[in-house]
Amino acid sequence: MSTWNKVLAGLTIVTSLVYFYFAALALKTHQAWQQSYEQHEAALEKIAKQKDDLVNGAEGLRALKVEVNKFTVDRGRVWPGAKPQQFNPSTGDVSLTVILPPPAPSAVNMQLFAFEEPTQGKPHGDYLGEFTLKAVGGQGNQQWQLQPARALTGDQKARIQQSRGTWSLYELMPRAVPGYFELAEGGQPPAEASPGAPPEKAEQAAPSGAALAAEPSPRDTAKPKFEYLADYEALFNEYYRLRSVLGDAIASEQADLAAMENSLAQAQQRIDQLNKEVADVKVALAAAEKSRDAVAAHRQEVENKVAELQSAIVQTQKANQAAAAEIARIQLEASRRIDERTRSMAQGGAGK
């Protein structure tokens, strides 16, 4: 065997060993990939089964969607986590930042019911009122401008001003749905009680001898009962109607009170005027009485003077009458003497 044949044989053996190594490596790799494939196939089958269970199982996605639809039927859209930014107490306008996608632009002027979400210090949120979406803007249309659909009362304005948490905005007023009790822990009503039945009827339907459970307060939300279900929108509308009626009555009473107070003020002014006139009349009366007393004193003096003059006149008349009688006597005596002298003279003349 030549040297080249030996070299070729050696190279062939070395190359065979290399090919053998790569062939063994390829077989091992194929075996590993085959095992990995089988494992992935089993995992995919398991995941597919899990997916099918999650989608179509008794507690799967479709079943949960059905249950969610039970809760959200007729509920409308909801935007939780809205953060109030500014509130104008004079107009009631509220600016909010909404983190969820906003409605279509055509949704401007839609009605929204605002609720304050529960917080750690306030486990129960408050109903804040009914608003109208007036404008949507800002980055991503997340800045909303709300305007109250009805005039806010002082209590509502105080609740909004004191609100420190986030809000939930409902397109429709939430309603108490009987289906809630089916999933609420301990909330399912007894089979004997029919939806909306009053407590006394539910007690009558209980088996004889069975202990009746104590009725919870209507404010106890831990285990709600059917007899406390309510259409809150109808209740609020009725409250708004009653508030409007009472507001009109109060306004009417206030107008009557204002008219009465105005009349009372005018009467008081008239009384003050009359009192002033009475005071003036009293002053004039005092002056008149003083003048009357002066006149009476003067009259008394005049009467005394008249009486004195009348007495003097009487005396003068008596004196005059006496003088006249004396004059008449003197005249009569003078006439007699004249007659006698005349007679004597006549007789003396006749004697001659």
C-alpha positions, 0 to 999 in steps of 0.5 A: 500500500502506497503512502497516498493510499494510507493517507487517503485511508486515514483521512477517510477514517477521520472523515467517517468519524466526523460524519459519525459524530455529526450524524449522532448529533443530528439524531440526538437533536432530532430526538430532542426536538421530537420530545420537545414537539411532543411536549409542546403538542401535549401542552398545546392540547392542554392549553387548547382544553383550558382555552375551551374550558375558559371560553365554553366551560361552566365558569368560562368566558361565555358563561361569565359574559352571560352573567355580566350581561345579567348585571349590565342589561339596560345599564348603559355605558359607565365611565368609572374613575372620573376625577373632578377638577373644578366646580362652579357653585354658582352655575353647578358646572363641573370639569372632569378628567375621564380615563376611559375612552370618551363617547362619540362626538354625537354624544354631547348633550347626553344625560349622565348620572354622577355618583361619588365612588366609595373611599377608605374613609367613606365606604358608601358613595353619594349620589351627586346629581343628574348632569348634561355633557356639554363639551368634550376636549383636551388630550384624547378627549378626556376633559369633560364639561358637565352642566346640571340637568336640574338646579342643584340644591344647597345640599347637593352643592355641599356634597360636590364641594366636599367630594375628594374621591373619583366619580362614576358616570352612568348613562342610565340610572342604576337599578336594583335588578333581582338577578343580582341576588343570584351571585351575591353571597348570602343574598339569594332570597328564600324560594317562598318569597316572590320578587317584590313581595312585602315582608309580611307575605314572605313571613306567611309563606314560610313553613309552619314552625320555621323560625323567621329571620329578623328583617334587616334594615332597608339601609343594610346592604350586606344582605339585600332583600327583594322588598327593598328593590326600587326604581331609583330614577322614578324615585328621584323624579318623584322627589324632584317633582315634590321638591318643585311643588314644595319649592313653588309652595315655599316661594308662594309662602315667601311671597305672601310673607313678603307682602305681609311684611310689606303691609306690616311695614306700611301699617307700622309707618301709618301707625308712626305717622298717626302717633306723630299726629296724635303727639302733635294734636296733644301739643295743640290740645295742650296749647288749646287747653292753655288758651281755653284756661286763659279765655275762661279766666278772662271770661270770668274777669269779664263776667265779674266786670259785667256783674259789677257794671250791671250792679252799678247800672241798677244802682244808677237806674235806682238813683235815676228813678229816685232823681226822676221821682224827686224831679217830678215831685219838684215839678209838681210842687213848682206847678202847684205853687205856680198855679197857686200864685197864678190863682192868687194873682188872678184873685188879687186882680179880680178884687181890684 
